[in-house]
């Protein structure tokens, strides 16, 4: 019962922290709602295109920090659960991503949550995080599609988590699957544009 209450508290805090969508907050200092410009996505890539490098750096820091903080709260409040691992960390992380994607403060219209997802993956298992980041860099270098790199990295997370060398639990793999699916679902419009050949490439000012 106490564990369940702790997990509910961690989930609530994680969601509320995640709902503090950094790109929307930073955009307000510029007098701009990034959701009304470029691709319409409240995330770092669209912030870079719309507001420039300084704003994008601030968004990057904010999105990563809220994932880390949510995970740390869950890890220290719940601790390690025998046979499962750091359940509180995973719950805090996944709810932070939910908050970023569907923020209660901003009409449930947020971003795709890739930076926050990446920070959560690093907190869950930094070795897996580095492997997926390497895959992301390779895909982006070859195709110049940031979205495609994110999609493939997300899709591989549950697969890589099952590799014995990482010594993770099936509960971990389940959370990895949920995180991966959330990222892919949020990129469904990007997937359509990639198939149509209209997705914006890295370095292009044209948005889509």
C-alpha positions, 0 to 999 in steps of 0.5 A, spaced: 500 500 500 505 504 501 509 503 495 503 504 491 502 511 494 509 512 493 508 510 486 502 515 485 505 521 488 512 520 483 507 519 477 503 525 479 510 529 480 513 527 474 507 529 470 507 536 473 514 537 471 514 534 464 508 538 463 512 544 464 514 544 456 520 548 455 519 550 448 513 554 450 515 557 456 522 559 452 517 562 446 513 566 451 520 570 453 520 571 445 513 573 445 512 567 440 508 560 441 512 555 437 506 551 436 503 556 431 510 556 427 514 552 423 512 544 424 507 546 429 511 542 434 512 544 441 519 541 441 527 543 440 527 542 433 522 547 431 524 552 436 531 552 433 528 553 426 523 558 429 527 562 435 534 560 433 540 557 437 540 560 444 532 558 445 534 551 442 539 550 447 535 553 453 529 548 451 534 542 450 537 543 457 530 544 460 527 538 457 533 534 459 533 536 466 525 535 467 526 528 465 532 527 470 529 530 476 523 526 475 527 520 475 531 522 481 525 523 485 522 516 483 529 513 485 530 516 491 523 516 494 521 508 492 528 505 491 530 499 488 524 493 488 526 486 488 526 483 482 524 489 478 529 494 479 528 502 480 520 502 479 520 509 481 525 511 477 521 508 471 514 511 473 517 518 474 520 518 467 515 515 463 510 520 466 515 526 465 514 524 458 507 524 458 507 531 461 511 533 456 507 530 450 500 532 453 502 538 458 496 540 463 498 547 463 498 548 455 491 545 453 495 538 453 498 540 446 506 539 447 512 536 443 514 529 441 518 528 448 524 525 444 529 529 449 526 528 455 525 520 453 533 520 451 534 523 458 530 518 461 533 512 457 540 514 460 537 514 467 534 507 466 541 505 463 546 509 460 549 504 456 543 503 452 542 510 452 549 511 449 548 505 444 541 508 441 544 515 441 550 512 436 544 509 432 541 516 432 547 520 430 548 514 424 541 515 421 541 523 422 548 523 418 546 518 413 539 521 411 539 528 415 532 526 418 532 528 425 525 525 426 527 518 423 533 517 427 528 519 433 523 514 431 528 508 429 532 509 436 525 509 440 523 503 436 530 499 438 529 501 445 525 495 447 529 490 443 536 492 445 533 492 453 532 484 452 540 483 450 543 479 455 549 483 456 545 489 459 542 484 464 535 488 465 528 485 467 522 484 463 519 490 467 524 494 464 523 492 457 516 493 458 517 500 460 522 501 454 516 498 450 511 503 452 516 509 451 518 507 444 511 506 442 509 513 445 515 516 441 513 513 435 506 515 436 508 522 436 511 521 430 506 519 426 505 525 422 513 525 420 512 518 418 507 520 413 511 526 411 518 521 410 514 516 406 511 522 402 518 525 401 516 532 404 519 531 411 524 537 412 531 535 413 536 537 418 539 544 416 533 546 411 529 552 413 523 549 410 518 546 415 513 541 414 
